[in-house]
Amino acid sequence: MFKLDLRRSHHQAILRRYQELARLDMPIRVVVSPADAERYADLLRDVEVWAHEPTVADLDGFAARVEAADRARRDGQ
């Protein structure tokens, strides 16, 4: 999970690199402003976007998805 200012080119580069390296089943979440979510929709199309500060419940749910992806990979699924 990343909180990014996509107006900065190096933040865009960070996101692109993680998109290249991550397994297809590994969830990537990006916290951006609502305006950036709209402005950079093409860059964000393959990630999950939060245009709000994540709550504890949001973070717990995300952690569970990452753990499930890791478990599935270890189990060879």
Buried (B, 14 or more C-beta within 10 A) or exposed (E): BEEBEBEEEEBBEBBEEBBEEBEEEEBBBBBBBEEBBEBBEEBBEEBEBBBEEBEEEBEEEBEEBBEEBEEEEEEEE
